Amino acid sequence: MSTATKTKSEPVADLNPRTTSYEFLGPPGAFLISFGVPFMTYLLYFGCSEESGGCPPPLQSVPDRFVAALSDKTFWASLWDTEASLIYLVWYAFCVVAWAVLPGDWIEGVTMRTGEKKKYKINAFSTFLLAMGISCGYILRNGPESFTFIYKKWIGFVTASLVMSLAQAFYVYASSLRSGALLALGGNSGNFIYDWYIGRELNPSIGSFDIKSFNELRPGLILWVLVNVSMVCEQAVRRGGFTNVTDSMWLVLAFQTWYVADGLYNEPAIFTTMDITTDGFGFMLAVGDLTWVPFVYSLQARYLVFKQVELGPLCTAGILGLNLLGYYIFRDANGEKNDFRNGRNPKNLKYFTTSTGSKLLTSGWWGRSRHPNYFGDLLMALAWSLPTGFDTPITYFYVVYFAVLLIHRQRRDDENCEKKYGKDWETYMKLVPCRIIPYVY
């Protein structure tokens, strides 16, 4: 099946100009982050787990234990788990097969620089339902202890996902060297480290299988929920059944499952995001999708396995309300944007027309800040961490990380819009001065 419709064409060489500016401090930053992300993923486990002695472990013991681990061959060998790696490989293969065999509409993405529109198969939500159905059936048949293997083999799964990320990063970089490849405007610097990290090719594919959009939505996001389910099962085993699982654990599972399900159900919306339309696919997105999302975002659920928190009805209701508020802002803001982009304006929102004819919303949520959906995201992130209580700051890592990520994205978006709209963007910023948090920032 053809995966692109063509309206016009230009020589590919003219469409792949050399990248002249860097992000993340250029090649040195890309090099450090490429090591830093895996290191931080392992650190969040060893710095917050039963195995290490707490969250965090006794601080006075950390330096000696860290030095001892680096020189201990047994420690390095313990990072690899063949059984976990095979299970992870089967999981990834399941996602690929589900993409191929489950029915789904083919939709067009945005127009690329070639004048083409790439086609994407929409069945991520179906894959999610199938995975959840199989997993829940397995648990009901075999009991909660049968699904605790993710918790018990945590490090092995992390390592397996990192190997997959590295393999894909090297593959897509090598594939991008072929003649005719459409490169990302930000990934053609000529520096191997930087381009390998940031992503050289815009839409690496194998036939009709688009690697980037597949990884964005399926193996990592769905695995995040399955990881949380495993944490619930581990706590259920320790507490004598699902009826004794803490309210805090149920909240985390419910919040994050709903977030993932909502994203997968609204799969077409991803094809207008910067990750798909602008960024190449390299190690940055590969490790983010396959390792960071399932094994860092699930930190709260993993913590609640060994530090069981009972919230009570009032705290539960308050945290639930905060999450619902964040979700409402996130979904309503995105709904306003998507309606407007598709030529609909049911709320009769005001807008500013640029000299190029583009229209920018200046009322509704998008009149309160330039990225109100990010504000909703941040409120939900806080709600996901609050069930862990306040005994440790480590479980709030996600909130801090996500705030930094969204501020970086906001500044990146603003820079791109300033280049695109020129003086019109300055006028727009006067009309909508707040960046993310209405009336604050």
Phi, psi and omega in degrees: 000136175291138181248015177209141172252140189246134178246331177197172181212155174224159174304132184301327180301324180287340183268354183240066179292156179292134176291127185248353179227148184251154167249167176056034179065024173074203183305317178300318178295318179298320179297314182292319180293325180298329174271327186292322181295310175299319180300315181294324178298314176294320183297321180294337174279305184290340177267358181204079181197163175296321184301324183272350176102015177143188182220085002275169174291168178308119189298329182292340181268348188297311182301314181295319181291325179294313180296319180296321181294321182298330182260006184257113180297329179296321179297312181297322179294330182290344179288341181255135178223109185300318181296316178298321181295319179293320177298317179297319179296319177296320178299315181295319179297321177302316181297321179294314181297319179298319177301320186285321190260333180288141180292153179184146177289153172257123180241159179268141173275194180286163179290128180273176182296338179282351186090357180269160172238118181285145179258141182232141177272131185255098173207026180296320181293322176297320177298319178299312180297320179296314180297317180293321179297314179296316183294314180294321176298318178298318181293317180297325182282321190249355179091160184298329182296339181287344184245020179270002186295333179293318178296317184288332183247033187307305184298322178298320178291322177300312181297318179299319180292325177293319178298318177297319179297315179296316181300316180292322180298317179290323180296311184291330176294313179299320180295330182290347181279353181289157179291136176093357180291136175272117185266156173288141182298333180265003186239021183239051183278339185090352176265121186301310183302312183293312183293323177297321181285308189283334181106114185273314181269141183290312184226070179298132185218158170240099187065234179272359182273109181272113188295318186293306182294328177298311181291330180299326192245333193256285191297324182277313182296313181292322178297326176306314180292318180296325175299314179298321177298320177297323178293321176298317179297319179296317178292323179298319178298317183289332186254005173089027175127164182296331181292344181257002177296140186292154177297327179296319180293319179296322179298311181300315179299315182295314182299310187285327175295317179298319181299315180292313181300319179297316179297319180288322178296324179263038183310318182302334183295336184291338187282000172250005181277162182297325179305321184272316188279335191237315187282145169282174177250112178222204183296328181303308180284325181298309182289329177294314182288317191267332183247305187298312184298304185286332189252352172253318181294341180267014182303318183298315180295320180295320178299320183289349174295312185255351175234084191276122187247125173260119185273320187088165187295322184291311178297320178300315180295320180296315180293320177300317178298319178297317180294319179295322177297313179299317180295318180300314180297314181301310185286319182293320178295315179294326177295318177300316182295313183294320177300314183294320179295331181265017174083012179248147179215066186296336180268002182054048182287149176280155180209161180248129180261124181279172181294339179271356180097355177289150181242130181241127181295138179230015176216181188068207177298325183282357170266343179276326174202164183281345178219064183294333178297328177294325178297316176299319177302316182293321177297319178294320179301319178295319180296329179288334182268331182302327178299343180278354180080201187231025179283340181214143175279348188296325181288353175261010177304319183300319181297313181295312179301315184294323177298315178298316180299314183289325176295320177298316179296319180299315180293323178295316178299316182297320178297316180295320180291325177296321177292323184284318189255346178062230183295334177299328180292324177297319177297317180297320180294332175288326178286325180231083188284332184280141185273308183231303184269117182305132175067005181236304184220000000 
